[in-house]
Amino acid sequence: MNRVLLIAFFLVGAPLAQSQQLERINPDGLSKNPGYTQVVKAGKLVFIAGQVGATADGKIAGPGMKEQYQQVLDNLATALKSVGLDFSHVAMTTTYVTDIEEFRTPEVQALRPQRFGNRPPTSTLVQVVRLANPAYKVEVDAIAVIP
């Protein structure tokens, strides 16, 4: 019986245990915060913390949604690159905005296809009252898959 359990562990349990190991990455080019990790790799899944429209040193890209969303996408690109991926590997995004109408303007909406092309990920869009900093207008988190 013990031998059967041992074999079962190596056939089923060992791969599961390996896939549960987490690699935490705080890449150069993204802000450093001791309270969270920017990128967590778990097996073939990559979880990217919410990215805002600010540079690594905390400078906000501009007062408008377009400038901030461009910076968000730049930050996502940095996070993806840190694990050897790009936007084609993104499976899902969640976008939080403080003004959904401003986010839906043509100039803001034109930015997304520039990064995702004709293969966009699944997405959720949520309007919130406020983000962590009152000057932030948009925040996006993502889940990507390593091929």
Secondary structure, 3 states (H helix, E strand, C coil): CHHHHHHHHHHHHHHHHHHCCEEEECCCCCCCCCCCCCEEEECCEEEEEEEECECCCCCECCCCHHHHHHHHHHHHHHHHHCCCCCHHHEEEEEEEECCHHHHCCHHHHCHHHHHHCCCCCEEEEEECCCCCCCCCCEEEEEEEECC
